Amino acid sequence: MVEDPIISVIISTYNSLEWLKKTLWSYEQQIFRNFELVIADDGSNEETANFLKNYTSETDRNVIHVWHEDNGFQKSAILNKALLACNAEYIVMSDGDCLAREDFLQVHYERRKPEYFLSGGYYKLPLELSKKISKDDILTQKCFDLAWLKRNGLPESYKSQKLTAGFVQANIMEKLTPTNASWNGHNSSGWKTDLLAVNGFDERMQYGGQDRELGERLFNHGIKSIQIRYSAICLHLDHERGYKNTESIEKNKAIRKNTKTTKSDFTDYGVVKNSVEESSTSSS
C-alpha cells in the first residue's frame, strides 16, 4: 500500500463497470508505481461499490472511492469531491473508459513542472474492438500494439501515429501540432494547489466542455500548459452518451464565454461555495 503517493490519479465513472475494470487493469501495469487511485463515482449502483471493495483488498494501490447519489450528470461536483480526497500534491485526471499505456503515469511524472499543467489526448477505439479487449490483452499490453489492433478491427487512420511515435518523434509532433494544449478530462495533470486556487470545476456545468473551462481559468491564473498528446497514450473505449444534450452544451458555452471575456480565474460554484452562499444570504 502506498502511504505517501507522489501522484493521485482521479478516475471518473458512472455505471460502466465493464469499462472501469479494464481501466483499472491498465493501471496495474504502470511502470511508475508511487500513486493512488481516487474513483470519482457520479452515482453508480451497488455493483460498482461491491467490485471496488474487492478490488481494494486485492491491489497494492491505495484506492479511494468517492461517491454521491445519482442526480443526473453531475461529473463536475464529484470531481471536486475527489480532488479534495487526493493525498498527493500532483493530480492526474482520466476517465473510467480510458486504458492507460504502461508508461502513461511515467510521462506525467517526468514532464510535470511548477506553474504548468500537462495536456494529453486519447485514441478512440470502435465499439466492437472496445468490447473485444480482454484482461490478458491489457496486462500484456497487446492492446496498445497497432498491428494487433488492426488485426482485431481497427480501421486505417492517420491518427494511428500516436500509437507508434517514439520519444523523439513524439516530442517533435507535440511541438508541431496545431491542437491547443487545453485541460482535457480524459488525460491531463496538474498541481493540486493550482486546481484548488481556481476552485476546481464549475458545478453549474454538465456535459460539454467543463474540463476546458477549468483549463481556461488556470490560464487566467497564470498557469501555462505543455502538450503531451503523443507521449502519454490512452485508448478510449467507445460507448453511448445518453447524458449528451444541446441544452447543457449551450449553457456551458455561455459559462466558458464569460470566463474568457472576464478573464476569470475563480468560480463561485466550485470546491468552495462560500461566496455563493454569502451572496444569496445578503440578497434575502
TIMIKOL-739247 format. One record per residue: residue number from 1; x negated, y negated, z of N, C-alpha, C, CB in turn; residue in one letter. Coordinates in steps of 0.05 Angstrom, whole numbers, plus 5000, padded with zeros to 4 digits. Glycine has a CB too. Layout:
<sites>
  num   nc1   nc2   nc3  cac1  cac2  cac3   cc1   cc2   cc3  cbc1  cbc2  cbc3  residu
  NUM     X     Y     Z     X     Y     Z     X     Y     Z     X     Y     Z       a
...
</sites>
This chain:
<sites>
  num   nc1   nc2   nc3  cac1  cac2  cac3   cc1   cc2   cc3  cbc1  cbc2  cbc3  residu
    1  4983  5024  5000  5000  5000  5000  4983  4975  5000  5019  5000  5024       m
    2  4988  4956  4982  4973  4931  4980  4983  4912  5002  4974  4919  4952       v
    3  4966  4904  5021  4975  4886  5043  4973  4857  5035  4959  4892  5068       e
    4  4952  4850  5021  4948  4822  5013  4944  4821  4983  4923  4810  5027       d
    5  4966  4822  4968  4964  4823  4939  4953  4797  4927  4991  4829  4926       p
    6  4938  4799  4906  4929  4775  4891  4951  4765  4873  4903  4782  4875       i
    7  4967  4784  4862  4988  4777  4844  5015  4788  4854  4982  4787  4815       i
    8  5036  4773  4853  5063  4783  4856  5076  4783  4829  5079  4765  4876       s
    9  5087  4806  4821  5100  4809  4795  5130  4809  4800  5091  4836  4781       v
   10  5144  4789  4790  5173  4788  4792  5185  4801  4767  5182  4758  4795       i
   11  5202  4821  4772  5215  4835  4750  5245  4831  4753  5208  4866  4750       i
   12  5258  4819  4734  5287  4814  4736  5302  4839  4725  5295  4789  4720       s
   13  5325  4844  4736  5341  4867  4727  5371  4863  4733  5331  4893  4740       t
   14  5388  4877  4718  5416  4878  4724  5429  4902  4711  5431  4852  4714       y
   15  5435  4922  4727  5449  4947  4718  5437  4958  4692  5478  4941  4714       n
   16  5411  4960  4691  5397  4971  4668  5376  4991  4678  5384  4949  4650       s
   17  5385  5011  4692  5366  5028  4707  5348  5044  4688  5382  5048  4724       l
   18  5358  5053  4666  5341  5068  4647  5317  5051  4638  5357  5077  4623       e
   19  5322  5026  4632  5301  5008  4623  5283  5000  4647  5313  4982  4611       w
   20  5295  4996  4670  5279  4989  4694  5259  5011  4701  5297  4983  4718       l
   21  5268  5036  4699  5250  5058  4705  5226  5057  4686  5264  5085  4702       k
   22  5231  5054  4661  5209  5053  4641  5190  5030  4646  5220  5051  4612       k
   23  5202  5007  4654  5185  4983  4660  5167  4989  4684  5203  4959  4666       t
   24  5178  5001  4705  5162  5006  4729  5140  5027  4723  5180  5016  4752       l
   25  5146  5047  4706  5125  5066  4699  5102  5052  4686  5137  5088  4679       w
   26  5108  5031  4670  5086  5017  4657  5068  5003  4677  5097  4997  4636       s
   27  5079  4994  4700  5063  4981  4720  5046  5001  4736  5080  4964  4738       y
   28  5054  5026  4736  5038  5046  4749  5011  5050  4735  5053  5073  4750       e
   29  5010  5043  4710  4986  5047  4694  4968  5023  4692  4994  5056  4666       q
   30  4973  5002  4707  4958  4978  4704  4929  4981  4713  4971  4955  4720       q
   31  4910  4970  4698  4882  4971  4705  4878  4954  4730  4864  4961  4682       i
   32  4890  4930  4730  4889  4913  4754  4908  4924  4775  4896  4883  4746       f
   33  4898  4929  4799  4914  4944  4819  4924  4927  4842  4898  4966  4829       r
   34  4912  4904  4847  4919  4889  4871  4943  4871  4867  4895  4872  4880       n
   35  4966  4884  4865  4991  4869  4860  5014  4882  4875  4997  4867  4830       f
   36  5035  4866  4879  5060  4876  4889  5082  4872  4869  5067  4863  4916       e
   37  5104  4886  4872  5127  4884  4854  5151  4872  4869  5135  4911  4841       l
   38  5162  4851  4858  5186  4838  4870  5209  4841  4850  5180  4808  4878       v
   39  5228  4858  4856  5250  4863  4838  5272  4842  4843  5262  4892  4841       i
   40  5277  4825  4823  5298  4804  4825  5323  4815  4813  5289  4778  4810       a
   41  5341  4825  4830  5364  4841  4821  5389  4824  4822  5368  4866  4839       d
   42  5400  4817  4799  5423  4799  4797  5450  4813  4801  5423  4786  4769       d
   43  5451  4831  4822  5476  4843  4830  5481  4871  4819  5498  4826  4821       g
   44  5460  4887  4814  5463  4914  4805  5477  4931  4825  5436  4927  4798       s
   45  5489  4954  4816  5503  4972  4834  5484  4989  4851  5522  4990  4818       n
   46  5496  5007  4867  5481  5022  4886  5461  5042  4873  5499  5038  4904       e
   47  5467  5049  4848  5449  5067  4834  5420  5056  4832  5459  5074  4806       e
   48  5419  5030  4826  5393  5017  4825  5380  5015  4852  5396  4988  4813       t
   49  5396  5008  4873  5385  5006  4900  5374  5033  4910  5407  4996  4919       a
   50  5389  5055  4904  5380  5081  4913  5355  5090  4899  5402  5102  4908       n
   51  5353  5084  4873  5329  5090  4858  5305  5075  4870  5332  5083  4828       f
   52  5308  5050  4875  5286  5034  4886  5277  5043  4913  5294  5004  4886       l
   53  5296  5052  4930  5288  5063  4956  5270  5087  4952  5313  5071  4972       k
   54  5277  5105  4934  5260  5128  4929  5234  5120  4916  5275  5148  4911       n
   55  5235  5102  4897  5211  5093  4883  5191  5080  4903  5218  5073  4861       y
   56  5201  5065  4922  5184  5051  4941  5169  5071  4958  5201  5033  4959       t
   57  5181  5094  4964  5168  5114  4981  5147  5130  4965  5189  5133  4993       s
   58  5149  5129  4938  5131  5146  4921  5107  5130  4910  5147  5157  4899       e
   59  5109  5104  4908  5088  5088  4896  5069  5077  4917  5100  5066  4879       t
   60  5045  5070  4908  5026  5057  4927  5028  5027  4925  4998  5066  4922       d
   61  5048  5017  4909  5053  4988  4907  5071  4980  4930  5065  4981  4880       r
   62  5068  4955  4939  5088  4943  4956  5111  4934  4938  5076  4918  4973       n
   63  5135  4944  4943  5159  4938  4927  5179  4923  4944  5171  4964  4914       v
   64  5187  4899  4936  5207  4884  4950  5232  4881  4932  5196  4855  4958       i
   65  5255  4891  4942  5280  4890  4927  5296  4866  4936  5296  4917  4929       h
   66  5298  4845  4919  5314  4821  4926  5340  4823  4910  5298  4795  4919       v
   67  5362  4823  4924  5389  4828  4912  5409  4808  4922  5398  4857  4918       w
   68  5427  4800  4905  5451  4786  4914  5475  4798  4900  5449  4756  4909       h
   69  5499  4792  4910  5524  4803  4899  5528  4794  4870  5548  4796  4916       e
   70  5540  4811  4855  5546  4805  4827  5566  4783  4824  5556  4831  4812       d
   71  5557  4760  4812  5575  4738  4809  5571  4726  4781  5570  4716  4830       n
   72  5570  4745  4761  5564  4737  4734  5534  4733  4730  5579  4711  4727       g
   73  5527  4720  4708  5498  4716  4702  5487  4694  4720  5494  4709  4672       f
   74  5472  4703  4741  5460  4684  4760  5430  4690  4763  5474  4685  4788       q
   75  5417  4693  4740  5389  4701  4739  5372  4679  4752  5380  4706  4711       k
   76  5378  4654  4748  5362  4632  4759  5362  4633  4790  5372  4605  4750       s
   77  5385  4639  4801  5388  4640  4831  5372  4663  4842  5417  4642  4839       a
   78  5373  4687  4830  5359  4710  4841  5329  4707  4837  5369  4736  4828       i
   79  5321  4694  4815  5292  4689  4811  5281  4670  4832  5287  4678  4783       l
   80  5297  4651  4840  5288  4633  4862  5285  4648  4888  5308  4609  4865       n
   81  5303  4666  4894  5301  4682  4918  5277  4700  4917  5327  4699  4922       k
   82  5272  4711  4894  5249  4729  4890  5223  4713  4893  5249  4742  4863       a
   83  5223  4688  4883  5199  4671  4885  5192  4667  4915  5204  4644  4871       l
   84  5211  4662  4932  5206  4658  4960  5197  4684  4974  5232  4648  4974       l
   85  5204  4707  4963  5196  4732  4975  5168  4741  4968  5216  4754  4966       a
   86  5156  4727  4948  5129  4735  4939  5108  4729  4961  5122  4721  4913       c
   87  5089  4748  4964  5068  4745  4984  5042  4734  4972  5063  4771  4997       n
   88  5040  4735  4946  5015  4726  4933  5016  4697  4925  5009  4744  4908       a
   89  4993  4685  4920  4991  4658  4912  4996  4655  4882  4964  4646  4919       e
   90  4993  4677  4867  4996  4676  4838  5019  4694  4830  4970  4685  4824       y
   91  5037  4684  4812  5061  4698  4805  5062  4704  4775  5086  4680  4812       i
   92  5067  4729  4768  5072  4738  4741  5102  4744  4739  5054  4763  4732       v
   93  5115  4734  4718  5144  4739  4715  5148  4754  4689  5160  4713  4714       m
   94  5165  4775  4691  5173  4790  4667  5201  4801  4673  5153  4813  4661       s
   95  5211  4818  4654  5238  4828  4656  5238  4859  4658  5255  4820  4632       d
   96  5260  4870  4668  5262  4898  4672  5268  4913  4646  5283  4904  4691       g
   97  5263  4900  4623  5266  4914  4598  5240  4909  4581  5290  4903  4582       d
   98  5218  4904  4595  5193  4898  4582  5171  4917  4592  5184  4869  4585       c
   99  5159  4933  4574  5138  4951  4582  5111  4936  4580  5138  4976  4563       l
  100  5096  4937  4602  5071  4922  4603  5048  4941  4596  5066  4910  4631       a
  101  5032  4934  4575  5008  4950  4568  4989  4951  4592  4994  4938  4543       r
  102  4972  4971  4593  4955  4975  4617  4937  4952  4624  4939  5000  4612       e
  103  4931  4935  4605  4914  4911  4611  4930  4886  4615  4894  4907  4588       d
  104  4956  4888  4617  4974  4865  4619  4967  4847  4643  5003  4874  4621       f
  105  4966  4859  4666  4960  4843  4690  4931  4834  4692  4967  4859  4715       l
  106  4913  4851  4680  4885  4843  4679  4881  4817  4664  4868  4866  4667       q
  107  4896  4814  4641  4894  4790  4625  4904  4766  4641  4911  4793  4599       v
  108  4928  4769  4654  4938  4747  4671  4919  4740  4693  4966  4755  4682       h
  109  4907  4760  4705  4888  4755  4727  4863  4740  4717  4879  4781  4740       y
  110  4851  4749  4695  4826  4737  4685  4830  4710  4673  4814  4755  4664       e
  111  4854  4704  4662  4858  4679  4648  4872  4658  4666  4876  4683  4624       r
  112  4879  4665  4690  4892  4645  4708  4873  4622  4714  4902  4659  4734       r
  113  4884  4599  4718  4867  4575  4721  4883  4554  4737  4858  4564  4693       k
  114  4870  4540  4756  4885  4519  4770  4896  4498  4751  4866  4506  4790       p
  115  4920  4488  4757  4934  4467  4743  4943  4476  4715  4916  4443  4741       e
  116  4944  4502  4710  4954  4514  4685  4974  4536  4691  4930  4524  4667       y
  117  4992  4542  4671  5006  4567  4671  5000  4582  4645  5037  4563  4675       f
  118  5004  4608  4645  4999  4624  4622  5025  4631  4608  4983  4650  4630       l
  119  5024  4630  4581  5048  4635  4565  5044  4659  4546  5055  4610  4548       s
  120  5058  4681  4552  5056  4704  4535  5082  4708  4519  5051  4729  4551       g
  121  5082  4729  4502  5106  4736  4486  5113  4765  4490  5101  4729  4457       g
  122  5128  4776  4471  5134  4804  4471  5136  4815  4443  5160  4810  4487       y
  123  5135  4841  4440  5140  4854  4414  5166  4869  4417  5116  4872  4406       y
  124  5186  4862  4402  5213  4873  4405  5216  4899  4389  5234  4853  4395       k
  125  5225  4920  4403  5229  4946  4390  5259  4950  4383  5220  4968  4409       l
  126  5265  4965  4362  5293  4971  4356  5304  4989  4377  5295  4985  4328       p
  127  5331  4990  4378  5345  5005  4400  5338  5034  4401  5375  5001  4396       l
  128  5339  5048  4378  5334  5077  4378  5306  5083  4387  5339  5088  4349       e
  129  5287  5068  4379  5259  5072  4388  5257  5066  4418  5240  5055  4372       l
  130  5271  5045  4427  5271  5039  4456  5280  5063  4472  5288  5014  4461       s
  131  5301  5075  4463  5312  5099  4477  5293  5123  4476  5340  5107  4465       k
  132  5279  5125  4454  5263  5149  4449  5238  5150  4467  5254  5150  4420       k
  133  5228  5127  4475  5203  5126  4491  5207  5140  4517  5194  5096  4495       i
  134  5190  5159  4523  5192  5175  4547  5172  5166  4569  5187  5205  4541       s
  135  5175  5177  4592  5156  5171  4614  5128  5178  4606  5164  5186  4640       k
  136  5124  5201  4593  5098  5210  4584  5086  5191  4563  5099  5238  4573       d
  137  5103  5181  4545  5094  5162  4525  5083  5136  4538  5117  5155  4505       d
  138  5095  5129  4561  5086  5105  4575  5061  5110  4591  5108  5094  4593       i
  139  5061  5132  4605  5037  5139  4622  5012  5144  4606  5044  5163  4640       l
  140  5016  5155  4582  4993  5160  4564  4986  5136  4547  4997  5185  4547       t
  141  5004  5115  4547  5001  5091  4532  5005  5095  4502  4973  5079  4536       q
  142  5016  5118  4494  5022  5123  4466  5041  5103  4454  5033  5152  4462       k
  143  5059  5094  4471  5080  5075  4461  5069  5048  4453  5101  5071  4482       c
  144  5044  5042  4459  5031  5017  4451  5014  5021  4426  5014  5006  4473       f
  145  5012  5046  4416  4997  5052  4392  5014  5047  4367  4986  5081  4393       d
  146  5004  5029  4350  5020  5021  4326  5027  5045  4308  5006  5000  4310       l
  147  5008  5063  4304  5013  5086  4287  5034  5104  4299  4987  5102  4283       a
  148  5034  5108  4325  5054  5124  4339  5081  5111  4337  5047  5128  4369       w
  149  5082  5085  4340  5108  5070  4338  5120  5073  4310  5104  5041  4346       l
  150  5103  5070  4290  5112  5073  4262  5123  5101  4257  5090  5065  4242       k
  151  5109  5121  4267  5118  5149  4263  5146  5153  4276  5098  5168  4274       r
  152  5152  5137  4296  5176  5140  4311  5197  5119  4305  5171  5140  4340       n
  153  5194  5106  4282  5216  5089  4272  5211  5059  4272  5239  5095  4286       g
  154  5188  5050  4279  5183  5021  4279  5181  5011  4250  5158  5014  4295       l
  155  5197  4991  4242  5195  4980  4215  5170  4964  4211  5220  4963  4209       p
  156  5161  4961  4186  5138  4945  4180  5143  4916  4186  5130  4948  4150       e
  157  5123  4902  4197  5126  4874  4204  5098  4861  4207  5143  4870  4230       s
  158  5096  4837  4198  5071  4822  4201  5065  4818  4231  5072  4795  4186       y
  159  5086  4819  4248  5083  4814  4276  5067  4837  4290  5110  4811  4290       k
  160  5064  4860  4276  5051  4883  4289  5022  4878  4295  5054  4907  4270       s
  161  5011  4856  4284  4983  4850  4290  4979  4843  4320  4973  4826  4273       q
  162  5001  4837  4334  5000  4833  4362  4989  4857  4376  5028  4825  4373       k
  163  4997  4881  4366  4990  4906  4379  4962  4916  4372  5011  4927  4371       l
  164  4950  4904  4352  4924  4915  4342  4902  4895  4346  4926  4922  4313       t
  165  4908  4870  4354  4887  4850  4356  4868  4856  4379  4900  4822  4361       a
  166  4842  4856  4373  4822  4859  4393  4817  4833  4408  4795  4870  4381       g
  167  4798  4833  4426  4794  4809  4443  4788  4784  4426  4771  4815  4462       f
  168  4769  4787  4408  4761  4763  4392  4784  4754  4374  4736  4770  4375       v
  169  4796  4773  4360  4818  4765  4342  4841  4753  4357  4828  4790  4326       q
  170  4848  4764  4381  4870  4754  4397  4864  4725  4405  4874  4771  4422       a
  171  4840  4719  4413  4833  4692  4421  4835  4672  4398  4805  4691  4433       n
  172  4826  4681  4374  4828  4664  4351  4857  4658  4344  4814  4677  4327       i
  173  4874  4680  4344  4902  4677  4337  4917  4659  4357  4915  4704  4335       m
  174  4909  4661  4382  4922  4644  4402  4915  4615  4399  4914  4653  4430       e
  175  4892  4609  4388  4885  4581  4383  4898  4571  4357  4854  4579  4379       k
  176  4904  4589  4338  4915  4580  4313  4946  4581  4312  4905  4598  4291       l
  177  4959  4597  4329  4988  4600  4327  5002  4573  4331  4998  4620  4348       t
  178  5023  4568  4315  5038  4543  4318  5059  4546  4341  5052  4536  4292       p
  179  5062  4570  4352  5082  4575  4372  5075  4559  4398  5085  4605  4378       t
  180  5094  4545  4409  5090  4529  4433  5084  4548  4457  5114  4512  4439       n
  181  5064  4540  4473  5058  4556  4497  5077  4548  4519  5028  4551  4505       a
  182  5102  4557  4517  5123  4550  4536  5124  4571  4559  5150  4547  4522       s
  183  5139  4564  4580  5144  4585  4600  5165  4604  4589  5153  4572  4628       w
  184  5157  4629  4586  5174  4650  4575  5179  4671  4597  5162  4663  4549       n
  185  5204  4674  4605  5211  4690  4629  5202  4719  4627  5239  4689  4633       g
  186  5198  4729  4602  5190  4757  4599  5160  4761  4602  5200  4767  4572       h
  187  5144  4739  4601  5115  4743  4601  5102  4716  4606  5105  4755  4575       n
  188  5102  4706  4631  5088  4682  4638  5079  4684  4667  5107  4657  4634       s
  189  5060  4667  4674  5050  4668  4701  5040  4640  4709  5027  4688  4703       s
  190  5040  4636  4736  5031  4610  4746  5028  4612  4776  5051  4588  4739       g
  191  5019  4590  4788  5014  4588  4816  5040  4583  4831  4993  4567  4823       w
  192  5043  4597  4853  5068  4595  4869  5072  4566  4878  5067  4613  4893       k
  193  5050  4552  4886  5052  4525  4895  5063  4506  4873  5025  4514  4904       t
  194  5055  4511  4848  5065  4495  4825  5094  4501  4820  5049  4501  4800       d
  195  5102  4526  4821  5130  4534  4817  5148  4522  4838  5133  4564  4815       l
  196  5139  4522  4863  5155  4510  4885  5155  4480  4883  5144  4519  4912       l
  197  5133  4468  4873  5131  4439  4872  5153  4428  4853  5104  4430  4862       a
  198  5160  4443  4832  5181  4434  4814  5209  4445  4822  5175  4442  4785       v
  199  5209  4460  4845  5233  4470  4857  5245  4494  4842  5254  4449  4859       n
  200  5228  4510  4829  5237  4534  4816  5256  4530  4794  5250  4552  4837       g
  201  5274  4550  4790  5293  4549  4768  5318  4532  4775  5302  4577  4761       f
  202  5329  4519  4755  5354  4503  4758  5377  4523  4758  5357  4481  4736       d
  203  5390  4526  4781  5411  4546  4784  5438  4539  4771  5416  4551  4814       e
  204  5440  4516  4759  5463  4510  4743  5461  4525  4716  5466  4479  4738       r
  205  5437  4533  4709  5433  4544  4682  5437  4574  4682  5404  4537  4673       m
  206  5453  4583  4663  5457  4611  4659  5441  4620  4635  5488  4618  4655       q
  207  5451  4638  4618  5435  4649  4596  5428  4627  4576  5449  4672  4583       y
  208  5402  4627  4568  5394  4610  4546  5376  4587  4553  5418  4599  4533       g
  209  5350  4593  4557  5330  4571  4559  5324  4562  4587  5339  4549  4544       g
  210  5334  4576  4608  5328  4567  4635  5299  4570  4642  5345  4583  4655       q
  211  5285  4589  4629  5256  4592  4633  5241  4569  4620  5247  4619  4622       d
  212  5250  4561  4596  5237  4539  4581  5239  4513  4597  5248  4536  4553       r
  213  5263  4509  4609  5267  4484  4624  5249  4483  4648  5297  4482  4633       e
  214  5244  4506  4661  5225  4507  4683  5197  4498  4673  5224  4535  4696       l
  215  5189  4509  4650  5163  4502  4639  5161  4472  4632  5158  4518  4614       g
  216  5183  4461  4623  5183  4432  4616  5180  4415  4641  5210  4424  4602       e
  217  5191  4423  4664  5187  4409  4689  5158  4412  4698  5206  4419  4710       r
  218  5146  4436  4694  5118  4440  4700  5100  4421  4684  5109  4469  4695       l
  219  5106  4418  4658  5092  4399  4641  5094  4371  4653  5102  4400  4612       f
  220  5119  4363  4660  5123  4336  4671  5109  4332  4697  5153  4332  4675       n
  221  5103  4354  4711  5089  4353  4737  5058  4352  4733  5096  4377  4754       h
  222  5050  4354  4707  5021  4352  4701  5008  4379  4698  5008  4337  4723       g
  223  5023  4400  4698  5012  4427  4694  5011  4432  4663  5030  4449  4708       i
  224  4989  4442  4654  4985  4449  4626  4988  4479  4621  4957  4439  4615       k
  225  4989  4487  4596  4993  4516  4591  4972  4527  4573  5021  4520  4577       s
  226  4968  4554  4575  4949  4568  4559  4963  4591  4545  4925  4579  4577       i
  227  4959  4594  4519  4972  4614  4502  4958  4641  4506  4971  4606  4473       q
  228  4973  4662  4512  4962  4689  4515  4979  4710  4500  4959  4697  4545       i
  229  4994  4701  4480  5014  4719  4468  5002  4742  4452  5032  4703  4449       r
  230  4976  4740  4445  4963  4762  4431  4945  4779  4449  4947  4752  4407       y
  231  4944  4771  4474  4926  4784  4493  4941  4800  4514  4908  4764  4507       s
  232  4963  4788  4526  4979  4801  4546  5003  4814  4532  4988  4781  4569       a
  233  5002  4840  4527  5021  4853  4509  5043  4867  4525  5008  4873  4491       i
  234  5068  4861  4518  5091  4876  4529  5110  4882  4506  5105  4861  4552       c
  235  5123  4905  4508  5143  4915  4489  5171  4910  4500  5139  4945  4483       l
  236  5188  4896  4485  5215  4891  4494  5234  4913  4484  5224  4863  4483       h
  237  5247  4926  4503  5266  4947  4497  5293  4934  4490  5270  4967  4521       l
  238  5305  4942  4468  5329  4929  4458  5353  4937  4474  5333  4935  4428       d
  239  5373  4920  4475  5398  4925  4489  5419  4904  4481  5394  4926  4520       h
  240  5444  4908  4488  5465  4889  4483  5462  4866  4503  5493  4902  4484       e
  241  5472  4842  4495  5472  4819  4513  5500  4809  4517  5453  4797  4501       r
  242  5515  4822  4534  5542  4814  4539  5545  4788  4553  5556  4835  4556       g
  243  5524  4778  4565  5525  4753  4580  5519  4729  4563  5505  4754  4603       y
  244  5513  4733  4537  5506  4711  4519  5532  4697  4510  5489  4720  4495       k
  245  5534  4671  4514  5557  4656  4504  5549  4628  4497  5580  4657  4524       n
  246  5564  4616  4478  5558  4590  4467  5560  4568  4488  5577  4583  4444       t
  247  5580  4571  4506  5584  4550  4527  5560  4547  4545  5609  4558  4544       e
  248  5549  4569  4554  5525  4567  4572  5501  4557  4557  5519  4595  4585       s
  249  5498  4565  4532  5475  4555  4517  5476  4525  4513  5474  4569  4490       i
  250  5500  4514  4506  5504  4486  4502  5499  4470  4528  5532  4480  4491       e
  251  5509  4481  4550  5505  4469  4577  5475  4467  4583  5520  4484  4599       k
  252  5461  4489  4578  5433  4490  4583  5417  4470  4566  5422  4518  4579       n
  253  5425  4468  4541  5412  4448  4523  5414  4420  4534  5425  4450  4495       k
  254  5438  4413  4545  5442  4387  4556  5424  4382  4580  5471  4383  4564       a
  255  5421  4403  4597  5403  4400  4620  5374  4397  4611  5406  4425  4639       i
  256  5366  4413  4592  5338  4410  4581  5334  4383  4569  5333  4433  4561       r
  257  5353  4373  4554  5350  4347  4542  5346  4325  4563  5375  4340  4525       k
  258  5361  4327  4585  5358  4308  4607  5331  4310  4620  5380  4312  4628       n
  259  5321  4335  4623  5294  4339  4635  5273  4325  4618  5288  4369  4638       t
  260  5275  4328  4591  5256  4316  4573  5258  4286  4573  5259  4327  4545       k
  261  5283  4276  4572  5288  4247  4570  5278  4232  4595  5317  4242  4565       t
  262  5285  4243  4618  5278  4230  4643  5250  4238  4653  5298  4237  4665       t
  263  5237  4257  4639  5211  4267  4647  5211  4277  4676  5190  4245  4644       k
  264  5233  4290  4683  5237  4300  4710  5218  4324  4715  5266  4309  4714       s
  265  5207  4325  4740  5190  4347  4747  5202  4362  4771  5162  4338  4754       d
  266  5228  4357  4777  5241  4369  4800  5271  4371  4794  5237  4351  4826       f
  267  5283  4394  4803  5312  4398  4800  5324  4398  4828  5318  4424  4785       t
  268  5347  4385  4831  5362  4385  4856  5378  4411  4859  5380  4361  4857       d
  269  5376  4428  4840  5392  4453  4840  5375  4478  4840  5412  4453  4816       y
  270  5352  4476  4853  5332  4498  4853  5330  4513  4879  5306  4488  4845       g
  271  5305  4519  4886  5300  4534  4911  5311  4518  4935  5269  4539  4914       v
  272  5304  4492  4936  5313  4475  4958  5336  4458  4947  5291  4457  4969       v
  273  5358  4458  4962  5382  4444  4952  5391  4421  4971  5406  4463  4949       k
  274  5372  4412  4989  5379  4392  5009  5389  4366  4996  5355  4386  5026       n
  275  5376  4358  4974  5383  4332  4962  5411  4333  4951  5363  4325  4940       s
  276  5420  4357  4941  5447  4360  4930  5467  4358  4953  5450  4387  4915       v
  277  5460  4372  4975  5478  4373  4998  5481  4345  5010  5468  4392  5019       e
  278  5458  4330  5013  5458  4304  5024  5475  4285  5007  5430  4293  5027       e
  279  5472  4288  4980  5487  4271  4961  5517  4275  4964  5478  4277  4933       s
  280  5525  4301  4966  5554  4307  4968  5565  4299  4995  5559  4337  4963       s
  281  5548  4300  5016  5557  4292  5043  5561  4262  5045  5536  4301  5064       t
  282  5542  4247  5034  5543  4218  5035  5566  4206  5018  5517  4205  5026       s
  283  5574  4221  4997  5596  4211  4980  5624  4218  4990  5592  4222  4952       s
  284  5625  4236  5011  5651  4245  5021  5660  4227  5044  5650  4274  5030       s
</sites>
